[in-house]
Amino acid sequence: MFAGFVEKIRILFEGDPAVRRVADDPVLTAELMLLFRMVLADGEAGGAEMETFRRICREAFGIGEESLEDVLTYLQDYGYENTTARSLGEFGQLPLSRRIALARHMTEIAKADEKLSDQEIDLLKRTVSLLHVDPRDLVRPE
């Protein structure tokens, strides 16, 4: 109980550790921004796509549910500083396995509501091309 209280005091003064981690890592910021853009690609921000985004944040990036709203606020407030050109430069430095994982996460989000809009397909096609990922890698076992 005391440890939880101390953690809340620390977060109050230092900020949420998940937000700090995202803020300190431009690649992670770019990945999350791109994933969130996929959530918004069909014009609806919610439902199964948002739940898939939340799950990916937890499982792939270690961002707990308690931190997710603060991370999203950070991305909304400061994510614009991470331009598309800068993001592409950052992604180009990533190992192929991480680029494939990013494209797979985007695919999961797009398919979450069981409807693929033209905007989702277009965003996914452009991103896969820019990441230099073979589309067949998205369906191959890991």
For each residue, the residues with C-beta under 8 A, 3 or more apart:
1: 4 5
2: 5 6
3: 6 7
4: 1 7 8
5: 1 2 8 9
6: 2 3 9 10
7: 3 4 10 11
8: 4 5 11 12
9: 5 6 12 13
10: 6 7 13 14
11: 7 8 14 15 16 17
12: 8 9
13: 9 10
14: 10 11 17 20
15: 11 19 20
16: 11 19 20 67 70 71
17: 11 14 20 21 67
18: 21 22 62 63 64 67 68 70 71
19: 15 16 22 23 67 70 71 74
20: 14 15 16 17 23 24
21: 17 18 24 25 28
22: 18 19 25 28 29 32 63 71 74 75
23: 19 20 29 74 78
24: 20 21
25: 21 22 28 29
26: 29 30 82 86 90
27: 30 31 90 91 93 94
28: 21 22 25 31 32 61
29: 22 23 25 26 32 33 75 79 82
30: 26 27 33 34 82 86 87 90 91
31: 27 28 34 35 61 102
32: 22 28 29 35 36 57 61 71 75 79
33: 29 30 36 37 75 79 82 87
34: 30 31 37 38 87 102 106 127
35: 31 32 38 39 53 56 102 105 106 109
36: 32 33 39 40 53 72 75
37: 33 34 40 41 123
38: 34 35 41 49 53 106 109 110 120 123 124
39: 35 36 45 49 50 53 109
40: 36 37 43 44 45
41: 37 38 110 117 119 120 123
42: 49 113 115 117 119 120
43: 40 117 119
44: 40 47 49 113
45: 39 40 49 50
46: 49 50
47: 44 50 51 112 113
48: 51 52 112 113 114
49: 38 39 42 44 45 46 52 53 109 110 112 113
50: 39 45 46 47 53 54
51: 47 48 54 55 112
52: 48 49 55 56 108 109 112
53: 35 36 38 39 49 50 56 57 109
54: 50 51 57 58 65 68
55: 51 52 58 59
56: 35 52 53 59 60 61 105 108 109
57: 32 53 54 60 61 63 68 71
58: 54 55 61 62 63 64 65
59: 55 56
60: 56 57 101 105
61: 28 31 32 56 57 58
62: 18 58
63: 18 22 57 58 67 68 71
64: 18 58 67 68
65: 54 58 68
66:
67: 16 17 18 19 63 64 70 71
68: 18 54 57 63 64 65 71 72
69: 72 73
70: 16 18 19 67 73 74
71: 16 18 19 22 32 57 63 67 68 74 75
72: 36 68 69 75 76
73: 69 70 76 77
74: 19 22 23 70 71 77 78 79
75: 22 29 32 33 36 71 72 78 79
76: 72 73 79
77: 73 74
78: 23 74 75 81
79: 29 32 33 74 75 76 82
80:
81: 78
82: 26 29 30 33 79 86 87
83: 86 87
84: 87 88
85: 88 89
86: 26 30 82 83 89 90
87: 30 33 34 82 83 84 90 91
88: 84 85 91 92 130
89: 85 86 92 93
90: 26 27 30 86 87 93 94
91: 27 30 87 88 94 99 102 130 131
92: 88 89 132
93: 27 89 90
94: 27 90 91 98 99 102
95: 98 99
96: 99 100 133
97: 100 101
98: 94 95 101 102
99: 91 94 95 96 102 103 131 132 133
100: 96 97 103 104 133 137 138
101: 60 97 98 104 105
102: 31 34 35 91 94 98 99 105 106 127 131
103: 99 100 106 107 124 127 128 131 133 137 138
104: 100 101 107 108 138
105: 35 56 60 101 102 108 109
106: 34 35 38 102 103 109 110 123 124 127
107: 103 104 110 111 124 138
108: 52 56 104 105 111 112
109: 35 38 39 49 52 53 56 105 106 112
110: 38 41 49 106 107 116 120 121 123 124
111: 107 108 114 116
112: 47 48 49 51 52 108 109
113: 42 44 47 48 49
114: 48 111
115: 42
116: 110 111 120 121
117: 41 42 43 120 121
118: 121 122
119: 41 42 43 122 123
120: 38 41 42 110 116 117 123 124
121: 110 116 117 118 124 125
122: 118 119 125 126
123: 37 38 41 106 110 119 120 126 127
124: 38 103 106 107 110 120 121 127 128
125: 121 122 128 129
126: 122 123 129 130
127: 34 102 103 106 123 124 130 131
128: 103 124 125 131 133 135 138
129: 125 126 132
130: 88 91 126 127
131: 91 99 102 103 127 128
132: 92 99 129
133: 96 99 100 103 128 137 138
134: 137
135: 128 138 139
136: 139 140
137: 100 103 133 134 140
138: 100 103 104 107 128 133 135
139: 135 136
140: 136 137
141:
142:
